[in-house]
Amino acid sequence: MSPGGHAKRFLPWLALVALLAVLALQQRDTEPPPEDFAGLGEQAEGYAQARPGAALRFPRDHGAHPDYRIEWWYLTANLEDPDGTPLGIQWTLFRQALSPPDDDDGRSDSPWASRQLWMAHAALSTPDAHFVAERFARGMTLPDSRGQAGVKLEPFAAWLDHWRMESRSTAPAGDTLDRLQVTAQGSDEGYEFGYRLDLNAEGPLVLHGEGGFSRKSADGQGSYYYSQPFYRVEGQVEIDGETREVSGRAWLDREWSSQLLGSGQRGWDWFSLHLEGGAKLMAFRLRGGGEEGGDFVSGSWIDADGRRTSLAGDDLRLKPMTYSPVAGRQVPTQWRLRLPSRDLDVTVSARRADRWMNTAFPYWEGDVVVEGSRSGVGYLEMTGY
């Protein structure tokens, strides 16, 4: 390929990184984020589209899907140290395609000829603080299949620099996500933090929606979406040189799409809850995109043995109860969640209101406590505020 061709591929990445930097500087003051949260409601012509009826296959679908516009490997964990102090962690790897697959003419073997951008977030929460770090990389295929960021299947590994999620499974019959090790280290306002966690799945993968196709609006667009919500966790966290042993539960989400939101949707509120007795609940509210202009609500009830029941908006009821001032916004940090078919009526409350992810595309992400007809813990993510 000519030098001009290399530049043609390189400049979109530079432009996107520059845009991310500008947005980060703007939004860390008082500017609200884009209503469609990083363009996820824009039309996605030329990209592969998520459709109902496609069968997910494993371990293939643990890997990347580069023909789709956006994808993530998203882990949250509710932990405790030996004194019973609650801690929370997040580890996320995002992949963003910079152009549709038809724009890749395949004429270059250069490692710089990439149309993929990778972004990673790491966070660690205590009762008194919230530490956040962010990293970026562009996709590069080197001769030995290494790169600054990427995902491979055998053995499974997802990484950006030294932030890694990798399989510890050696049993040939086991799923490659059954046993993972997750590591990250970062700094936030002069404080160093990190974690090294071993995860062991005690239940099956869970496919949401219609066999893994999760609708996100009444108009029909959506994503492929599955979870591993049954991890038990042992490991260590480090905060400013102090190491603590921790244990608890974790939840991994896998999702990919080319148009996750409809044009009129403004963001989402997403819950992953570990309930007493071993049941799990995934629920989300997309603001806009429902029938007659209302919100679109969906979710999954997951029995302790892994059996899943789809939840629709007429049964699953999510209502914000308390708003808190966070980063110049009013963010709902306490919710009432009702599921009449399961006699569930609970309050879901943030352990601490200020769990703001002050990243290039800012959002709220934090650990929550469940009280009411059942108790539990979990995580709440809110975008578009």
C-alpha positions in Angstrom: 0.0 0.0 0.0 1.2 3.5 -0.7 2.2 5.9 2.1 -1.0 7.9 1.3 -3.0 4.7 1.9 -1.4 4.3 5.3 -2.2 7.9 6.2 -5.8 7.4 5.0 -6.1 4.6 7.6 -4.2 6.3 10.4 -5.9 9.7 10.3 -9.4 8.5 11.3 -7.9 7.0 14.4 -6.1 10.2 15.2 -9.2 12.2 14.7 -11.2 9.9 17.0 -8.6 10.1 19.7 -8.6 13.9 19.4 -12.4 13.9 19.6 -12.3 11.8 22.7 -9.7 14.1 24.3 -11.8 17.2 23.5 -15.0 15.5 24.9 -13.1 14.5 28.0 -11.9 18.0 28.7 -15.4 19.5 28.0 -17.4 16.9 29.9 -15.3 16.9 33.0 -16.6 20.4 33.7 -20.4 20.9 33.3 -21.2 19.9 29.7 -23.7 17.0 29.6 -22.8 13.9 27.6 -24.3 13.4 24.1 -27.9 12.3 24.4 -27.2 9.1 22.4 -24.1 8.3 24.5 -21.1 8.2 22.2 -23.2 7.9 19.0 -24.7 4.5 19.8 -28.0 5.7 18.3 -26.5 6.7 14.9 -27.3 4.7 11.8 -24.7 2.0 11.1 -24.7 1.4 7.4 -22.1 -1.0 6.2 -21.7 -2.7 9.5 -23.0 -6.2 10.4 -26.3 -5.9 12.2 -27.6 -7.8 15.3 -30.8 -9.7 14.4 -33.0 -12.3 16.1 -32.5 -15.9 15.1 -28.7 -16.1 15.0 -27.3 -18.9 17.2 -24.5 -17.9 19.6 -21.7 -20.4 19.6 -19.0 -20.8 22.3 -16.1 -20.4 22.6 -16.2 -18.5 19.3 -18.4 -15.7 20.6 -16.2 -15.1 23.6 -13.9 -13.5 21.0 -14.1 -10.2 19.1 -16.7 -9.4 16.3 -14.8 -6.8 14.3 -17.6 -6.4 11.7 -19.9 -4.9 14.4 -19.4 -1.3 15.4 -19.1 -1.7 19.2 -18.4 -4.5 21.7 -17.4 -5.0 25.3 -16.2 -7.4 27.9 -17.6 -6.0 31.1 -16.8 -7.3 34.6 -18.1 -6.0 38.0 -17.5 -7.6 41.4 -18.9 -7.1 44.9 -16.2 -7.9 47.3 -15.4 -7.8 51.1 -12.1 -7.8 52.9 -11.5 -9.9 56.1 -13.0 -7.1 58.2 -16.2 -7.2 56.2 -15.5 -3.8 54.5 -17.4 -3.7 51.2 -15.4 -3.1 48.1 -16.3 -3.0 44.4 -14.3 -3.4 41.2 -14.9 -2.8 37.5 -12.8 -4.1 34.6 -14.0 -3.3 31.1 -12.5 -3.6 27.6 -14.3 -1.8 24.8 -13.8 -2.3 21.0 -14.9 0.4 18.6 -14.8 0.0 14.8 -13.7 3.2 13.1 -15.1 2.2 9.7 -17.4 -0.5 8.2 -15.7 -3.7 7.0 -16.2 -2.8 3.3 -13.8 0.1 3.9 -11.0 -2.3 4.6 -9.6 -3.2 1.2 -7.3 -5.8 2.7 -4.3 -4.7 0.6 -1.9 -3.9 3.5 -0.1 -6.2 5.8 1.1 -3.3 7.9 0.3 -3.5 11.6 -0.8 0.1 11.4 -3.6 -0.8 8.9 -6.3 -1.2 11.5 -9.9 0.1 11.8 -10.3 -0.9 15.5 -9.9 1.3 18.6 -9.7 -0.2 22.0 -10.5 1.5 25.3 -10.3 0.0 28.8 -11.7 1.2 32.1 -10.7 0.0 35.6 -12.3 1.2 38.9 -12.0 0.3 42.5 -14.6 1.5 45.1 -14.4 1.7 48.9 -16.9 3.1 51.4 -15.0 6.4 51.2 -13.5 6.7 47.7 -13.8 5.8 44.1 -10.7 5.3 41.9 -10.9 5.3 38.1 -8.3 4.8 35.3 -8.7 4.7 31.5 -6.5 3.5 28.7 -6.6 3.6 24.9 -5.0 1.6 22.1 -5.5 1.0 18.4 -5.8 -2.5 17.1 -2.5 -3.9 15.6 -1.8 -7.3 14.3 1.9 -8.2 14.8 3.6 -11.2 13.3 3.4 -13.2 16.5 -0.3 -12.3 17.0 0.5 -9.9 19.9 -0.6 -6.3 20.1 -1.1 -3.5 22.6 -4.8 -4.6 22.9 -6.9 -7.4 21.7 -8.8 -10.6 22.4 -7.8 -14.2 21.5 -9.6 -17.5 22.0 -7.1 -20.3 22.7 -6.5 -19.8 25.5 -8.9 -17.0 26.0 -7.3 -13.6 26.9 -8.5 -10.0 26.6 -6.1 -7.2 27.3 -5.0 -3.6 26.9 -1.4 -3.2 28.0 -1.0 -5.0 31.3 -4.7 -4.9 32.2 -5.7 -8.5 31.5 -8.6 -11.0 31.7 -7.4 -14.4 30.9 -8.5 -18.0 31.2 -7.1 -20.3 33.9 -9.2 -23.3 32.6 -7.3 -26.4 31.6 -10.2 -28.9 31.5 -11.0 -29.6 27.8 -14.8 -30.0 28.5 -15.0 -26.7 30.4 -16.0 -23.3 29.0 -13.0 -21.0 28.5 -14.6 -18.4 30.7 -15.2 -20.8 33.6 -12.0 -19.9 35.4 -10.5 -16.4 34.9 -7.8 -14.3 36.3 -8.3 -10.5 36.1 -5.7 -7.9 36.7 -5.3 -4.1 36.5 -3.3 -1.3 38.0 -3.8 2.4 37.7 -3.6 5.8 39.4 -6.2 8.4 40.2 -5.3 11.9 41.6 -2.0 10.5 42.9 -3.4 7.4 44.5 -2.2 4.0 43.1 -4.7 1.2 43.0 -5.0 -2.2 41.5 -6.4 -5.8 41.9 -5.5 -9.4 41.0 -8.6 -11.6 41.2 -9.3 -15.3 40.5 -12.8 -16.1 39.3 -14.5 -19.5 39.3 -17.9 -19.9 37.7 -20.5 -21.9 39.7 -23.2 -21.8 37.1 -23.8 -21.7 33.4 -23.6 -18.9 30.8 -26.9 -17.0 30.5 -28.3 -15.8 27.1 -30.6 -12.8 27.4 -33.6 -11.9 25.2 -34.4 -14.3 22.4 -31.6 -16.8 22.4 -29.0 -14.1 22.9 -30.6 -11.3 20.9 -31.6 -8.5 23.3 -34.1 -6.0 22.0 -33.3 -2.4 22.9 -36.4 -0.6 21.6 -39.9 -1.2 20.3 -38.5 -0.5 16.8 -36.5 -3.7 17.0 -32.9 -2.8 17.0 -30.7 -4.5 19.6 -27.6 -6.4 20.5 -26.2 -9.9 21.1 -25.9 -10.2 24.8 -25.0 -12.9 27.3 -23.6 -13.1 30.8 -21.7 -15.2 33.2 -23.3 -14.1 36.6 -22.1 -17.0 38.7 -18.5 -16.2 39.6 -17.0 -16.7 43.0 -14.0 -14.4 43.6 -10.8 -14.7 45.6 -7.9 -12.3 45.4 -6.2 -9.1 46.4 -6.8 -5.4 45.9 -4.2 -2.7 46.5 -4.9 0.9 47.5 -1.9 3.2 47.8 0.5 0.5 48.8 -1.8 -1.4 51.1 -2.9 -4.9 50.0 -6.1 -6.5 51.2 -7.3 -10.1 50.7 -10.9 -10.0 49.3 -13.6 -12.5 48.3 -17.1 -12.1 46.8 -19.1 -12.4 43.7 -18.7 -11.2 40.1 -20.7 -10.7 37.0 -19.3 -10.7 33.4 -21.4 -9.2 30.5 -20.6 -9.7 26.9 -22.4 -7.6 24.3 -21.9 -6.4 20.7 -24.0 -4.4 18.2 -23.7 -1.9 15.5 -26.7 0.3 16.6 -27.4 -0.3 20.2 -29.8 2.6 20.7 -32.6 4.2 18.7 -32.3 7.8 17.5 -34.6 9.0 20.3 -33.1 7.1 23.2 -31.0 9.2 25.7 -29.1 6.5 27.6 -29.8 3.6 30.0 -30.0 2.5 33.6 -28.7 -1.1 34.0 -28.8 -3.4 37.0 -27.0 -6.7 37.8 -28.1 -8.1 41.1 -27.0 -11.0 43.3 -30.0 -11.9 45.5 -30.3 -14.0 48.6 -30.9 -17.7 47.8 -28.7 -17.6 44.7 -31.1 -16.0 42.2 -29.8 -13.2 39.9 -31.5 -10.4 38.2 -30.5 -8.3 35.1 -32.7 -5.4 34.3 -32.4 -2.3 32.2 -34.4 0.8 31.3 -33.6 2.6 28.1 -34.9 6.2 28.3 -37.1 6.5 25.3 -37.8 4.0 22.5 -40.7 2.3 24.1 -44.3 2.1 23.0 -46.0 5.5 22.5 -42.7 7.3 23.3 -42.2 5.8 26.7 -39.2 4.0 28.1 -38.1 0.6 27.0 -37.7 -1.9 29.9 -36.4 -5.4 29.8 -34.5 -8.0 31.8 -33.8 -11.5 32.9 -34.7 -13.4 36.0 -32.0 -16.1 36.6 -32.7 -19.0 39.0 -29.9 -20.3 41.2 -29.5 -23.2 38.9 -29.1 -21.0 35.8 -32.6 -21.2 34.3 -33.6 -17.9 32.8 -37.0 -16.2 32.4 -37.3 -13.1 30.1 -38.9 -10.0 31.7 -40.9 -7.5 29.9 -41.9 -3.9 30.8 -45.4 -4.9 31.9 -44.0 -7.0 34.7 -40.6 -5.4 35.5 -41.1 -2.0 37.0 -38.2 0.4 37.7 -38.7 3.7 39.4 -36.1 6.3 40.5 -36.8 7.4 44.1 -33.9 9.6 45.1 -31.6 11.8 43.0 -28.2 13.0 44.1 -26.0 15.8 42.8 -23.0 14.1 41.1 -20.5 15.8 38.8 -22.9 18.7 38.1 -25.8 16.4 37.3 -28.8 15.0 39.1 -28.4 11.2 39.0 -30.9 8.7 40.5 -29.0 6.8 43.2 -31.9 5.0 44.8 -34.5 3.0 42.9 -37.6 0.9 43.6 -37.6 -2.3 41.6 -40.8 -4.5 41.5 -41.3 -7.9 39.8 -44.9 -8.9 40.8 -44.6 -12.4 39.2 -41.8 -13.2 41.7 -43.3 -11.3 44.6 -40.2 -9.0 44.5 -40.4 -5.5 45.8 -37.0 -4.0 46.7 -35.1 -0.8 47.1 -31.8 -0.6 45.3 -29.4 2.0 46.8 -26.0 3.1 45.8 -23.5 2.6 48.6 -22.0 6.0 47.8 -23.5 8.5 45.4 -20.2 9.7 43.9 -19.3 6.8 41.7 -18.8 8.9 38.6 -16.6 7.5 35.9 -14.9 10.7 34.7 -13.7 9.1 31.5 -13.8 10.2 27.9 -17.5 9.4 27.7 -18.5 9.8 31.3 -21.1 7.7 33.1 -22.1 6.5 36.6 -21.1 3.0 37.7 -21.1 1.7 41.2 -21.9 -1.0 43.8 -25.4 -1.1 45.2 -27.3 -2.7 48.1 -30.7 -4.5 47.8 -33.2 -4.3 50.6 -36.9 -5.3 50.9 -38.6 -8.6 50.0 -35.1 -9.9 49.3 -31.7 -8.7 50.2 -28.6 -8.7 48.0 -25.8 -6.7 46.4 -25.0 -5.8 42.8 -24.0 -3.1 40.4 -25.8 -0.2 38.7 -24.7 1.6 35.5 -26.3 4.8 34.3 -25.4 6.6 31.0 -26.6 9.8 29.3 -27.0 12.0 32.4 
